Amino acid sequence: MLKLTNRNFEKEIADGLTMVIFGTNWCGFCKMLEPIAEEFSIKHENVKVGKVDADSEKELADLYKVDAYPTIIIFKDGRVTDKKMSGMQSIESLENMIA
């Protein structure tokens, strides 16, 4: 999973499909989502999967109005196509976001 920061965010989401997970180190659901996101990234090599530490990258979290963790945002060629702000997600619900 890519580590996304203010420095590389725009470049990484610019082309193709990118799933961005906004989370924090203290969020239990965020930690539980990591292996599911890893499995997703292996299964869907055509989708870039990245993670934003919302505590360290507050500007990005504010820009995308993230106020619950984890928040998953799908970008296609730099534009938001889907957003989920809720707890645990299954691999199937992640796949539905890119369908």
RARA-V722528 format. One record per backbone hydrogen bond with DSSP energy under -0.5 kcal/mol. CO is the residue of the C=O (numbers start at 0). NH is the residue of the N-H. If there is no record, write none. Layout:
BEGIN
CO:NH
CO:NH
END
This chain:
BEGIN
1:3
1:50
3:52
4:8
7:11
8:12
9:13
10:13
12:77
15:76
16:47
17:19
17:74
18:20
18:49
19:21
19:72
20:22
20:51
21:69
21:70
22:53
23:26
25:27
26:30
27:31
28:32
29:33
30:34
31:35
32:36
33:37
34:38
35:39
36:40
37:41
38:42
39:43
43:46
45:16
45:47
47:18
48:1
49:20
50:3
51:22
51:53
52:56
56:59
56:60
57:61
58:62
59:63
60:65
61:64
64:66
69:85
70:21
71:83
72:19
73:80
73:81
74:17
75:78
78:75
81:73
83:71
83:85
89:93
90:94
91:95
92:96
93:97
94:97
94:98
END
